[in-house]
């Protein structure tokens, strides 16, 4: 049975969220805070690339899914950008790092190949679609992880931040197949299409790993509440054993699944679990009960996807 993908209006109030929103766990907090550094620029880039690719879509069902995906990603970008503002208010300025991320997406992976590379326009678009499909594989894996991460509740994690991560994670599971299906539809035919898909993963995961690791180091180093804080692999492993973080090993292990020729993202995560959470997410519920401006949380609706 088909599942309609649609953006949701949500609201989050960050006024009471502490800097270390997993109490006593700066490493766990900041490893996940890296998502706020990467996603505003990254998801805006997803939308830009998909807008370029819209004319290639000849399937009406896929077109509807892609437009729903674009609306969801635009909303995610806005909400994570609000968290960056909250971090800045707590004297953790992320501007130097996010400028680097924005340059990577806007210039290095922009509408035209960088450095004057002689890549045909259609092939450059297909390459970027393969990157998005690979990245979305990991966002679905992470989305499924956060929905099952009961240890975060037991650790006293800030409820607003946990809802943001689970709302976002649930939508990633919900639209887990769209970027892959888009690539398969527009990415050419036969062996070349598969090889380009593998190339996208071969480039996407090392880049994500580097950005995530360097982002965690940046946040720990600039945390005003830590005296010369450092990200350490052993602290990450210890947090992962307690269920507070996904382990690097589990993320590495998810890559070979994607490289199977028979792979499809519908094999990742549980759609029913994602939809169940989206039905009870406090952020989505709050919008339905919102009053005129009370000075509380911000509401973001979907950006136009057409």
Secondary structure, 3 states (H helix, E strand, C coil): CCCCCCCCCEEECCCCCCCCCCCCCHHHHHHHHHHHHHHHHHHHHHHHHHHHHHHHCCCHHHHHHHHHHHHHHHHHHHHHHHHHHHHHHCCCCCHHHHHHHHHHHHHHCCCCCHHHCCCCHHHHHHHHHHHHHHHHHHHHHHHHHHHHCHHHHHCCCCHHHHHHHHHHHHHHHHCCCHHHHHHHHHCCCHHHHHHHHHHHHHHHHHHHHHHHHHHHHHHHHHCCCCCCCCCCHHHHHHHHHCCCCCCHHHHHHHHHHHHCCCCCHHHCCCHHHHHHHHHHCHHHHHHHCCCCCCCCCEEECCCCCC
